[in-house]
Amino acid sequence: MLRKWIYLALMVTLGGKSLVSQNPNWVVSGIMPLPVAGAQTAVHDSLIYIIGGYTDPNDIQGSLLELIQVYDPRSGAWDSVAYSLDVGRAGFAAGVHQEQLYFGGGVWNSTGQPFIFSIDCWDFGDTLTSLQFNPQYNRVNTTGLVHNGKLYMIGGAPVGTSPVALNYVVEFDIATRTTLTFDTLYPAGNLPIQQMATRIGDDIYIFGGYFFGVSGGVMTFNTVNHTFSRVGDLNRERAGGAAVAVDARDIYIIGGYNENPAQPALDSLTIYNTHSGGIEAGPRLNWGRSDLMAAKYGDSIYIFGGFDNNLTLVPIIEKLEVLTGISSIGPPLGASADFSLEQNYPNPFNPETVISYRLSVVSDLTLAVYNLLGEKIVTLVDARQGAGRHQVRWNGRDENGQPVSSGVYIYRLRAGSFVQSRKMILVR
């Protein structure tokens, strides 16, 4: 009976989905005490920070917030930081480097001097410093991130009368406090706004945005050689959403809007494969939302705020569990029927289970077990084996022979270019 209740508890933990399901759903994870849109998120010391934002789409300047909200995804508790921003910001670029948060842009009122031109640094404590001032930082509805000691600001629109023409990409070197600009795509100074960006390796992937209409283009900006590339298109135009890299291959593009007046706030998720350029539909949100915030913490994506189809702030926090550091669950596209990884049996199991797999040719292979964070627990097979069906047992112990706790685990078979993973449940 105890095992049955543990199994049911695990089912609830994963949002009521079957634990061997290939498509987890978004689940409600809490309520924002002060919902906002257009803010930025930062993950630091197991907390998610919601920085700035606004509350009224009809009066962005008048509803900008200087508040920094703090969410603990482990307990669901909220707090606010006593130290606030010097000026309210929304639609800006931000990122963490060496335990400090760096951000720029997003000051909508030209009277917000001098911060309309500043890049600031916050130490997650009581110190906020303006590092540099430059007219190129005067932009709202920009996107960007921090990578390799540099803050990147991409696109956006200037504020105030007679502003300087903005270059498309600004690179601010945190160590030297120098600024470089790059603009081979939009030399006229009219730039896209509300694009969505994230990073894999040294490439920043830039999705959609609004530029004389909503775009569906996918571009990269290489942060080493400073070159742009057009790499594909989304399956639909999108702006004002969020882009999250979940591993070294896949990017999730979440929510936003397009030019369909019947659905100004999208509830869709698009999965973009950076290796193949392929597009796949992910699980839909429970609430469509534009100008939302997203953060990846552990093996989950959290989304906050934004506006629904009625331009009402969405207070609901949604959470989606993802698998990171390992291949997607289920059979790989185009895999030969003679290469396969079977579901373990029994499942759930205690104390051990059998994993079967089939090879079509002699292969060097590895079969390993991971937790949901993508951390390897144990290698079961690392050898060359002949064609045919093979079996291996797992006794629920790690590399050191220590028993692991009850929970969901992933086993992955890699043989040449063939990679496949499945879920299994250990119930103590």
Summary of the structure (lengths in Angstrom):
residues: 428
radius of gyration: 23.3
end to end distance: 11.8
largest distance: 72.8
contacts: 1435
relative contact order: 0.11
helix: 5%
strand: 44%
